[in-house]
């Protein structure tokens, strides 16, 4: 991987983590188009670890933007329920992850999607979520709930589990889950962005151990990766600020349209047998 490729992947991660377009899906798509995804299974596993490292870059803007919230919940964990709610929201995601690993060991759970064979369909699923989210928010006669509650956390945690599929946006699906359970888009977005912190840390701990044991870091270029992490941090900060400022004033349908176009084009390329697009087959 070259330095320019590392910077490009970092930019995609930073924007895609907080814009509802699926950072993991766009990272996978970009690697496919650049030919980085092809190669030995060890290289493909290393690329998944690279994605997690780039995700770590977006932890910094989450810490910076919400530093008052983190400080308050750490200093006053009883009075401020946010930390408890983040833990509750993480549990359904963890259960879904472990269930997938247990029920489908032959394909290693969600790793079955890592080749990109389901990417077009996943983009279309996100497009549907965003379209429905906008319609539900606009048709709601009453304002959404004033605070995130236990039900909101559980529902958003379930949708975060669904968002582990590359191409299904974590932020888009959790915002949809929040709006579905009664929040307005702004409150759902804030909690969704904070939910990314335990999700990324959890992925780093669970996948990082395996990566060390299997020597996958030997396949990751240090300088391009560090550059990508830095760019992910900067672009992520800009994206999160922009989304929080405009989430209640912009239509998510524009993102939905964008993803629908990408998803359809991807599926058409699959059907045409394009050599650089993984065929629609499990594995």
Order of alpha helices (4+ residues) and beta strands (2+ residues): alpha-alpha-alpha-alpha-alpha-alpha-alpha-alpha-alpha-alpha-alpha
